[in-house]
């Protein structure tokens, strides 16, 4: 029977007794109107209000997921579904299921994925709270577009579809609301051919469940899946800014307008440079781990780095940087001795020397850790 199913409508559900039966009936009616061999699969996620019984009475096949969370329920529903086309929709009655053909026909025509968009569709009054509509969800969508090459207008829309073979190419594992964005990120990495279609978004029949916590989990997921934006770019910026500040102030004070920057700001520059180096190294670690574990497509530069990297080269570079700082300190010591061990104001070169020695030592130890992290995945240790 599973092989005879073409379209599976998967509905994650937790305490949706007021709406789940209507959603099931609407989905079944849409399947019948479209003439597709279909089924409605409701994944109950620990409901305590009789949602599972209501869904089953309305004609759905009910499966259960004891692990709490939207993503966990969706993944269990996908696993249980038998269709080659999987349509995902919320069970709270906010989406118009008569639009089901918009999510089925493009997949039958060759697309891998169809994404609903409320932004380019119709959002009825009261369907979304103002902070979410005008701030939180637009920020999440902007971040996803900025971090990943996947042009969508509504990253959180709960009405979407995907072909079974395309789903198998995605590395999905998020259990909470961040699953929605993870699905898009993995689709971008896998190069899925996707299209957006407008949907109508209606108010919920009971209190809203969206929260700032859900929004944070989405943003967190975007950051965790993008080491370049989380570590590498901020690290490079801070490292350049810190070293630049130290070099500019090395000859003497600098006046900008009414503000004079003296050697005190060299301490700030040193701290910023060291922080930047730490972030940069964390980004390299994260990229290396993804490369070794084969966690999706990786940037070409990280492969080139490891093709030319060796422990000896990393230690040598760190030693050169450390040695440059040490030479400056030796020069300061020699100047002090030649001056008869009297007073000597050498804070500026001493601060630069300290920064270089710390950066060099960090790079030496980082080279050892990087070699441990990548193991024998490349020709050099």
N, C-alpha and C positions, 0 to 999 in steps of 0.2 A: 504493500500500500504506500510505503514511503516513496518508492520510485515513481508512483503515479502522481505525486504532488508536484505541481509546478511553482505555486506561490504560497509561501508561508507568512502569515501576518503574526509577528511576535510582539506580545504585549507584556512588559514587566509590570508587576502589580504588587502593591503593598497598601492594604487598607483603603481600597477604592470601591467599596460596596455600593456607593451611591451612583457610580458611573460605569463600572466594568461591564455589567450586562449589556448596557446600551452600546458600548464600544464593540463588544463581541458581535452583537446583532448587526451593527453597521458594517463591520468588516466582512461578515458573511454575506451580507446583501451586496456589497461592492464586488466581492469575488464572483458571486453569481451573475451580477450584471455584466462583468467583464468577460465571462465565459471561460475563466481559468480554472483548472483543477487546483483547488486550494484548501487551506486549513487555517485555523486560528489557534495559536499556541499561547496560552497565558502562563507566565512563570510567576507563581506566587512566592513572595519574598517575606514570609512570616506574618501574613495578615491575621488579625484577631477579630475582624468584623464580619466574617463570612464572605469575603471577596472571592475566595476560591470556589466555594459552593455556587455563588451567583454566576461566575464565569462558566462553570461546567454546565449549569442549567441552561445557559444561553447558547450552548453548543460549542464551547471551546474545549480543546484538550489541555488539561491543566497539569503542569509539572511544578516541582517545588525546589527552591534554592534556600537552604538554611543559612548560607553566608549572607549577611546583610549588606545591602548596597545596590545601587542602580546598575552598575557595571556587572556585578556578580549575577544579577537576575537576567540581564540581557545575554550574557555569555551562556548561561544555562538554557535559556530559551532558544538561542541559535543552535546549540548542541542537540536539542531535542527536535528541532524542526526538520522536516523532510524535504522541503522545497528547494529547487535550484535557484529561486529568487526569494530573498528574505527581506521582508518589509518590517521595519521597526517603528512602533508608534506608542505613545504614552497611553495609559489606561484611565486618565483623569477627565476624558471628554473634551479636551481643549482643541483637538484637531478634527477637521472635517474629513471623514473617511470616504466620502463620495469622490474625493480627489485621488483615490488609489491608482487609477490608470496612469497618472503622472509619474508614479513611482515604479510602475511595472513595464510599461511600453518602452521607455528608453533603454532598459536593461535587455529587453527582448531584441532591441535594435542594435545592441553591441556595446553600450556603455557598461562600465564596471560598477558605477555607484551613482545614486541619485540623492541629492540633499535638498531638504525642504528649507525655505527661507521665509521667515515671518517678516523680515525687514522689507522685502520686496513684494510681500503679499498683503494680507489684510489683518491688522491687529485690532480687534474689537475693543471698545472702551472697557477698562478694568481688567483686561487680560494679563497685564504685567505691571507690577509696581514701578513707580517712576524711577527710583534709584537703579533698578535692574535694567529698565528700558533705555535710560539715557546715560548711564555711567558704567555699571558693572559689566553688562553683557557687551556693549560696544568696545570696552577696553579689552575684554577677552578675545573678541573677534579681531581687533586690531593687532593684538600680540600674535595671534596665530598666523595672520597674514604677513606680519613683519618677520617672524621667526622662520616660517616654512613657506615654500613656494606652492601654496594651495589657496587659490583665490576663492574664498567663500564670504558671504555677507552675513551669515548667522551661524556661528560655531556651536550654539547650544540648542538648535532646533531638534526636537524629539521625534520628528517624522522624517525618515530616510530609508533607503533600500540599498541592497548590495547583492551581487551575484555570489553564489556559494563558492565558486572557484576563486573569486577575488578575495573573499573573506579569509580563505585559507592562506593567503599571502601576507596577511597582517599579523603582527606580533602583539596581540591584545592581552591585557592582564589587569587593568585598573578595575577596582571593585566599586568605586563610588561614582559621584556625578562627573568626575574628571574623565570617565570613560568616553563621553561624547567627544571631547577634544582629542583624546588619545586616538580614537578611531580615525579622525581626520588627519592627524599627524602621521599615523602609520600608513594611511592611504597616500599621503603626499610622498612619503619615503618609498613606497612600493610603486609609485608612478601610475596609480589607477586613473582611468579616464572617467571623470565625474562631470555631472551637470546639475545645476540648481533649478528648482521649480518653486513657484510661489505657493504658499499655503495660507489658509485662514486660521487665525489663532483666537480662541474664545476664552472667556473667563472661566476659571474653575468654579465648580458648584459649592465648594467649601473653602476653608481658609488656605491661603497660600503657604507653600512649604519651602519656597526658595529662600535661601539665606546667604548672608555674606560668607559664611563658611564654605558653602558650595562654590561660590565664586573664587575664593582663595584656593580651593583644591584644583580648580581648572588652571589658574595662573601658575600654581606650583608645578603642575604637570608639564606645562609649557616650558618652564624654566629648567626642570630636571631633564627634559628631553633635548635641551639646546645648550650644551656646555659652552659653545662659542659665545653666546650672549650672556650667559651667567658668569663665566670665568674669564675666557680669553680676551674678549674686547675690553671689559673693565680693567683687567690686569694690565694689558698693553697700555691703556690710557694712563693708569695710575703710575706705572713704571716710568713712562716717558715724562709725565708731569713732575714726578718727584726728582728724577735725575736732572731734568731740565732746570728745575728751581735751584738745585744745589750748584749746578754749573754756572748759572747766571749770577748767583750771589758769591761765587768763589773769589772773584777779584775784589769785591767790596760791596757796600750797600747800594741798593737800587731804589730810586724815588719814582713813584708812579702817582702823578697828581700831588695830592697832599699826604700821601701815605709813603713812608720809607720802610722798605724791606731790608732788614739787617740779618746778621748771622742766626738770629733766633728762628727765622723761617727755614734755615737749612735743616734744623731738627725736624720740622714738619715735612720738608722734602724727603729727608731720609726715611722717615716712618712711612710716607706715602709710597716711596719706591719699593720698600721691603714688602709692604702689603700687596702692591701690584705684582711683584715677583711671585708671591705666594699664590695669588689668584691665577696667574699665568700657568704656573706649574700644575695647579689643580685641574685646569682645563686640559693640559696635555695628558695628565693621568686619565681623565674621563674619556678623552678621545682615544687614547691607547686601549683602555678597557673595552670600549665599543668595537674597536678594530679587531682586537684579539678574540672577543666573544662573537664577532660577526653579527653585531646588533644593527642590522640595516646598513644603508649606504653611508659611507664616511667621506670626509673631505679629502681631496687628493693630496693636500699638503702633509697630512699626518702619515700617509703611506710613504711619501718621499722622505720625510724625516726619519722614519725607521729603516728605510733602505740604506740611509747613509749614517745613521747613528750607531755608535758603539759606546760601551761603558768607558773605554779609554778616552775617546774623544770628548765625552761629557765631562769627565774628571779633568781633562787637560784644559778645557775652556773655563771650568770653574776655578781651576788652579791659577790660570792667567789673571782672572778678575780678582781673586784673592791676593795674588802676588802684586797686582797694581796698587791695591790698598796698602799692602805691607810696605811697599817701596816708599809710598808717601809718608807713612809713619816713620820709616828709617830716616828719611830726609828731615822730618821734623826733629827727630832725636839728634841727628848730626848738627842741625842748626842750633839746637839748645846747648849742646856740648861746646860748640865753637864759640858761643856767646858767653861762655864762662858759667853755664848753669844758672844764669839769671832769669829774669822774667821774660817770658816768650808768649805772645798771643798768636796761637796757631789753631784757633777753633775752626776756622773755615776749612783748611785742608784736612784737619783731623776728622771733621764730620764726614767729608767726602770719602776719606780713607776707611772710616768705620763702615759706611754704607757699602763700599765695594767689597770689603772683607766678608761682611754678612751675606751679600748676594753671591759671592764666590763659594762660600761654605754651603749655602743652600743648594746651589747648583751641583756641587760635588755629591752631596747626600741624595739629591733628587735623581742624579744619574744612576746611583746604585738601586734606588727604589724603582725607577723606570725599567731597569734591566730585570728586576724581580717580577714586575708586573707583566711584562710582555713574554717572559719565559723564553722558550725556544721557538717562538712563532716566526722569527726572522733569523737571517743567517748569522748576524752578529749578536754577541752577548751584551 
